[in-house]
Amino acid sequence: MENNRPLILVTNDDGYSSKGITELITMAQRIGDVVVVAPDAAQSGKSHAITFSNYIRVKTITDEPNLKVYSVTGTPVDCVKMAINRLLDRQPDLLLSGINHGTNSTVCTIYSGTLGAATEGAMNGIPSVGVSLCSFDLDADFSIVVKYTEPILKRLLATNTDKNLCLNINFPDVCEADFRGIKICRQANGVWKERFIEYRDPWDRPFYWLSGDLVNYEPDAPDTDEWALAHGYASIVPINLDSTDYVRLKKIDYLL
Amino acid sequence: MENNRPLILVTNDDGYSSKGITELITMAQRIGDVVVVAPDAAQSGKSHAITFSNYIRVKTITDEPNLKVYSVTGTPVDCVKMAINRLLDRQPDLLLSGINHGTNSTVCTIYSGTLGAATEGAMNGIPSVGVSLCSFDLDADFSIVVKYTEPILKRLLATNTDKNLCLNINFPDVCEADFRGIKICRQANGVWKERFIEYRDPWDRPFYWLSGDLVNYEPDAPDTDEWALAHGYASIVPINLDSTDYVRLKKIDYLL
């Protein structure tokens, strides 16, 4: 590796061979040297989960001078830990997670493996960016994501000094003519309303599959990520690593 | 079920038959009617992960008038979703998660399945409390946890009107003579420093097992959970459901 170029760690939660990460790798290679450490299979919804009740295997997929690709039999956060602790010979300058096939917005970002990986990077002092497109299409068109994210990442690498910065960027699934630009936002308040669909196995025993829909509690709040995405904007939300609720902290004395 | 008693949903991440949840169930039965929906096996480190790439099964373990126990083949968050969506006939008044065998403190609470379940409850409008003891002993003595948590829960049920309240309570592993009381705290800043131990399988192929230690970046900060626990206090940290970083939100315009 040439050590004068930025080192960019790339991961995701859709698996190392998905289209989204392939597009992200191509973009990252224009900016720096790239090491990919990504799950060997889909790991959506894994949040910040780690694997310590089972072992992990690592497989070298690509070993070229400016691109190394490893697959890991674990969660997105496991991938980041494995990269930092065993696979990289120096601290990355940037972590990119994505491009996720599907939206990661509102407070329900908490379920996201894409953002789990980005948060893990930022906790370890690597400025980290999760990138998602609001389309679950396996062959989605990521061109506006790449076009508008690349200059942000270059500015970040050139000027950011905040080692714990974690950004969540989402792009709407629109053509360029309908794309209205990028907004810095807060997470909308909302919840996933689930239903468990009941099936019967061949022995007539029930099993369940989780499904559901996002309910946005504040669809008319223009400072939120969901509003931005619904109106043709990309959203950037900075993510907090400290989950202390400082407002409630001052209000719960009465419980003691 | 008698509907005039509070309904308490109990879950954990160590599995429905662990000692910690058994002690929590006994305490909860003194306060209200209890429904337990907990993992069928250990689910530590599962954070806020959900299962939607695989099916889930539910098994009825106990079906008595004032105590129902179900096991679920999923994560702690899956258990809460399954409880709310299929197993409960009304909204619980309180969710309890634990008593966890092991500490859930600092910003590394993000990895915790115990707190994942509590956060999920609060996101769904159920005041929720995660309870942990700083001991990994499978036969740990939970008596001070029960003694000091029960009055807090009774006050919470009697007076709290905040449906999205989420509390993380940890108790130090000390005898009662050394217990110094309860402190409301913020999360200490810290990180898990990992090592992956390398093994060789019978075919000489490497595999890895995640291990590590907590590094507390601010051991001398008396307003943090880690300081409280290290000095013989129990800690209560209110948990934020919105992970927007409102400080950085005002500082990242330069990236656009």
Boltz contact constraints between the chains, C-beta under 6 A:
constraints:
  - contact:
      token1: [A, 45]
      token2: [B, 50]
      max_distance: 6.0
  - contact:
      token1: [A, 45]
      token2: [B, 52]
      max_distance: 6.0
  - contact:
      token1: [A, 46]
      token2: [B, 49]
      max_distance: 6.0
  - contact:
      token1: [A, 47]
      token2: [B, 47]
      max_distance: 6.0
  - contact:
      token1: [A, 47]
      token2: [B, 48]
      max_distance: 6.0
  - contact:
      token1: [A, 47]
      token2: [B, 49]
      max_distance: 6.0
  - contact:
      token1: [A, 48]
      token2: [B, 47]
      max_distance: 6.0
  - contact:
      token1: [A, 48]
      token2: [B, 110]
      max_distance: 6.0
  - contact:
      token1: [A, 48]
      token2: [B, 111]
      max_distance: 6.0
  - contact:
      token1: [A, 49]
      token2: [B, 46]
      max_distance: 6.0
  - contact:
      token1: [A, 49]
      token2: [B, 47]
      max_distance: 6.0
  - contact:
      token1: [A, 49]
      token2: [B, 49]
      max_distance: 6.0
  - contact:
      token1: [A, 50]
      token2: [B, 45]
      max_distance: 6.0
  - contact:
      token1: [A, 50]
      token2: [B, 111]
      max_distance: 6.0
  - contact:
      token1: [A, 52]
      token2: [B, 45]
      max_distance: 6.0
  - contact:
      token1: [A, 52]
      token2: [B, 210]
      max_distance: 6.0
  - contact:
      token1: [A, 55]
      token2: [B, 207]
      max_distance: 6.0
  - contact:
      token1: [A, 55]
      token2: [B, 209]
      max_distance: 6.0
  - contact:
      token1: [A, 56]
      token2: [B, 208]
      max_distance: 6.0
  - contact:
      token1: [A, 57]
      token2: [B, 207]
      max_distance: 6.0
  - contact:
      token1: [A, 81]
      token2: [B, 194]
      max_distance: 6.0
  - contact:
      token1: [A, 85]
      token2: [B, 194]
      max_distance: 6.0
  - contact:
      token1: [A, 85]
      token2: [B, 196]
      max_distance: 6.0
  - contact:
      token1: [A, 86]
      token2: [B, 196]
      max_distance: 6.0
  - contact:
      token1: [A, 107]
      token2: [B, 241]
      max_distance: 6.0
  - contact:
      token1: [A, 107]
      token2: [B, 242]
      max_distance: 6.0
  - contact:
      token1: [A, 110]
      token2: [B, 48]
      max_distance: 6.0
  - contact:
      token1: [A, 111]
      token2: [B, 48]
      max_distance: 6.0
  - contact:
      token1: [A, 111]
      token2: [B, 50]
      max_distance: 6.0
  - contact:
      token1: [A, 123]
      token2: [B, 191]
      max_distance: 6.0
  - contact:
      token1: [A, 152]
      token2: [B, 255]
      max_distance: 6.0
  - contact:
      token1: [A, 155]
      token2: [B, 255]
      max_distance: 6.0
  - contact:
      token1: [A, 156]
      token2: [B, 255]
      max_distance: 6.0
  - contact:
      token1: [A, 182]
      token2: [B, 256]
      max_distance: 6.0
  - contact:
      token1: [A, 186]
      token2: [B, 244]
      max_distance: 6.0
  - contact:
      token1: [A, 187]
      token2: [B, 242]
      max_distance: 6.0
  - contact:
      token1: [A, 187]
      token2: [B, 244]
      max_distance: 6.0
  - contact:
      token1: [A, 191]
      token2: [B, 123]
      max_distance: 6.0
  - contact:
      token1: [A, 194]
      token2: [B, 81]
      max_distance: 6.0
  - contact:
      token1: [A, 194]
      token2: [B, 85]
      max_distance: 6.0
  - contact:
      token1: [A, 196]
      token2: [B, 85]
      max_distance: 6.0
  - contact:
      token1: [A, 196]
      token2: [B, 86]
      max_distance: 6.0
  - contact:
      token1: [A, 207]
      token2: [B, 55]
      max_distance: 6.0
  - contact:
      token1: [A, 207]
      token2: [B, 57]
      max_distance: 6.0
  - contact:
      token1: [A, 208]
      token2: [B, 56]
      max_distance: 6.0
  - contact:
      token1: [A, 209]
      token2: [B, 55]
      max_distance: 6.0
  - contact:
      token1: [A, 210]
      token2: [B, 52]
      max_distance: 6.0
  - contact:
      token1: [A, 237]
      token2: [B, 244]
      max_distance: 6.0
  - contact:
      token1: [A, 238]
      token2: [B, 245]
      max_distance: 6.0
  - contact:
      token1: [A, 238]
      token2: [B, 248]
      max_distance: 6.0
  - contact:
      token1: [A, 238]
      token2: [B, 249]
      max_distance: 6.0
  - contact:
      token1: [A, 238]
      token2: [B, 252]
      max_distance: 6.0
  - contact:
      token1: [A, 239]
      token2: [B, 243]
      max_distance: 6.0
  - contact:
      token1: [A, 239]
      token2: [B, 245]
      max_distance: 6.0
  - contact:
      token1: [A, 240]
      token2: [B, 243]
      max_distance: 6.0
  - contact:
      token1: [A, 240]
      token2: [B, 245]
      max_distance: 6.0
  - contact:
      token1: [A, 241]
      token2: [B, 107]
      max_distance: 6.0
  - contact:
      token1: [A, 242]
      token2: [B, 107]
      max_distance: 6.0
  - contact:
      token1: [A, 242]
      token2: [B, 187]
      max_distance: 6.0
  - contact:
      token1: [A, 243]
      token2: [B, 239]
      max_distance: 6.0
  - contact:
      token1: [A, 243]
      token2: [B, 240]
      max_distance: 6.0
  - contact:
      token1: [A, 244]
      token2: [B, 186]
      max_distance: 6.0
  - contact:
      token1: [A, 244]
      token2: [B, 187]
      max_distance: 6.0
  - contact:
      token1: [A, 244]
      token2: [B, 237]
      max_distance: 6.0
  - contact:
      token1: [A, 245]
      token2: [B, 238]
      max_distance: 6.0
  - contact:
      token1: [A, 245]
      token2: [B, 239]
      max_distance: 6.0
  - contact:
      token1: [A, 245]
      token2: [B, 240]
      max_distance: 6.0
  - contact:
      token1: [A, 248]
      token2: [B, 238]
      max_distance: 6.0
  - contact:
      token1: [A, 249]
      token2: [B, 238]
      max_distance: 6.0
  - contact:
      token1: [A, 252]
      token2: [B, 238]
      max_distance: 6.0
  - contact:
      token1: [A, 255]
      token2: [B, 152]
      max_distance: 6.0
  - contact:
      token1: [A, 255]
      token2: [B, 155]
      max_distance: 6.0
  - contact:
      token1: [A, 255]
      token2: [B, 156]
      max_distance: 6.0
  - contact:
      token1: [A, 256]
      token2: [B, 182]
      max_distance: 6.0
